[in-house]
Amino acid sequence: MIFNRLFCNRGILIQNFRQHGWIGILFLITLLFSLPLYIATEYRDVPQQITSLFQANGEVQILFAITLPVAAGIFLFRYIQSGAPSDLFHSLPLRRKHLLTVNLLNGFAMILIPIWITTAITGWVWAVLDQPAFLFDGSTIWMWGLSMSIYSLFMFMLTVAVGMCIGQSVLQGLTVYALLLLPVVVWFVFSLHLQHYLAGYAYEDVGFNGEKLSLVLRMGSIGTAPVIHKELIIYSILAILFIPLAYLFYARRQVESATQAITFRIVKPIFRFGFMFTLVLIGGAYFTSIAPRTSIGWDVCGYILGGIMGYIGAEMIIRKTWLIWTSRLVPKLILYGILSGLILYVPVANWNGYAVRVPELNKVNSIKLGGERYTYSNGINQKVDDGPLYSDDQKYIEAIIALHQKIIDSDLPLRDPINPDDDYDEYVLINYKLENGKVMKRRYNIPETEFHKELMAVKQTMDYKRVAYNTIKLDEDALSIGLRSSLSPFRKVYISNPEQVREFKELMKQDILDQTYEEQRSPWQSFAYAEMNQDSTSKDPFQPREMWNFEIKPSYDRVLAWLKENKLYDQLLVQADEIVSAQFAKQEINSPGSLQWTAPQPEYIDGSLSGNKQIATKNKEIISDLLKRQRSGYLTEKDTIYQIKLNVTRGENIYMMLKEEDLTEEMKAILVNQ
């Protein structure tokens, strides 16, 4: 009886439903429209097999899960953020734990009841549909209900816990989303700081890892990345942890703190430093991005300016006025600045040994070059098992360690991650599996000219070429091989005879593994591309086959001879007789401090972008030379290139490019004389 009267006070329950019940109703309506109605009305000729209901309009569903529970947390506890309502509610003959309990129960009901009604209706729709657009089982429905419940409760309890420390509803909502995005922002800009100052720092791609740190960013990947049990466990633990924290904070919160920005004195320095340090990182990253190439000190100025603006901004928010000057302002600013500087300095300091650490040969079990690989199957992006990519070959390990050691000994200037130098044209990502079970990663961008010998020793090994060129796939079964000319994508041939497929794969593998270092670095475009089609391991009918692409380089003598022997070479080859004329347009690349991707640009010749006189020739010798040399795309700041158009007698015209140094004497003659 006492429990019902105090912890489940009927009057407050009814009042909350009258005032804020619209949130639960809106939540139910939006969920019904985004899932069961979507599934019932979607039509597809071939049903799609899915493993998660988030693959069916999941972005919209999770959008509601991260917004409406926040609204529920703000409106239900609006009374503690306003002066008069706070005095009224806290004058009732109820303890704070009673008020908190009844409002939490209201919030749980407004969140969970719509989710499980939607789950039940989705199950009914799934059972009665004769021609569904999506194929899934009953466990998928319950998993969706569980996931949505956990996500929504996490957002609700985070809002409540934050509301106990914040005295304004608007600031409460902003703080909730700021806390969710803060780890990603800090991780990203701090990663830029480490790349800029810490040699060998192996950073990961934000696109693949950001959603692990923020439920807001999870909205963008929920349809393609599976909801894993570990993720749900973490959010469940956090949601449960926020409940006792809410009781603890509420018990110590003063009634007079309503309308204040920060309600606890202990939270104020945390807020100041968090706000300030975030702007320190953002300021440093921004000033680094706009700094002239040879300038010194711009990043430091960015850190200092960001720190000053961050501290002043935090003080204005806390005091709710721009009149913040006191005699203690500067000493506090200096103290927070020193702390920020230490956090920035310690990870990149020379004495921590990170930059110069090279593992001993006898402590390395295996090694891999390159980053993580992902595959798309059944509508889901999944990380590929990288076990087969590691090698325990001693010569291979020795070659990589020798390269690593020379990089350390050379003490090269660090490559700027925001304004990179195109001289640093070799990317090296080393993964050591050590005997203690740990994985040590290092990442470098280095100039090939200074590490030619060491890079050649690494890249001429079988294990490097096996992984870099994915020859493992050539050992697997294939349904067919599709060949496409690199000059004209409309020139295609297919190999479907099992014996010919087997022969082609074997010769391709031999040619790849026999490549010299110079052939691997060749700037010339491949003769053709081979697409290997395999049986699908996916349940998704929209992804019927797995395909792997391989280049057929001009140096692949075995493959080219086999193509000629089987009368396939001429079907891919573009003959000089098929070209009516060739047009040249000179293009100057000049963008100091900004790398540009240089590639064939049809609009440069066909449009009016060049602004230069175009030179045309019908000389068959020149046209024949052009067909034998096509420069691959590359990054550069400054160069002179020629955009070239080959006008064919029939079909699509061919576009290519050459650097000035690639021109033959005959080409130079017509370009100079005209």
Secondary structure, DSSP 8 states (H G I E B T S, - for coil): -HHHHHTT-HHHHHHHHHHHHHHHHHHHHHHHHHTHHHHHH---SS-EE-S-GGGTTHHHHHHHHTTHHHHHHHHHTGGGTSHHHHHHHTTSSS-HHHHHHHHHHHHHHHHHHHHHHHHHHHHHHHHH-SS-SEE--HHHHHHHHHHHHHHHHHHHHHHHHHHHHBS-HHHHHHHHHHHHHHHHHHHHHHHHHHHHHSTT-----HHHHHHHH-HHHHHHHTTTS---HHHHHHHHHHHHHHHHHHHHHHHH--GGGTT-SBS-TTHHHHHHHHHHHHHHHHHHHHHHHHS-TT--SHHHHHHHHHHHHHHHHHHHHHHTSS----TTHHHHHHHHHHHHHHHHHGGG-GGG-TTT----GGGEEEEEES---EEEETTEEEE---GGG-B--HHHHHHHHHHHHHHHHHT-----SSS--TT--EEEEEEEEETTS-EEEEEEEE-GGGGHHHHHHHHTSHHHHHHHTTGGGGGS--SEEEEEESS-TT-EEEE--HHHHHHHHHHHHHHHHT--HHHHT--B--SEEEEEEEE---S-TTS-EEEEEEEE-TT-HHHHHHHHHTT-HHHH---GGGEEEEEEEEEEEE-TTS-EEE---HHHHHSS-S-S--EEE--HHHHHHHHH--B--EEESEEEEEEEEEEESSS--EEEEEEGGG--HHHHHHHHH-
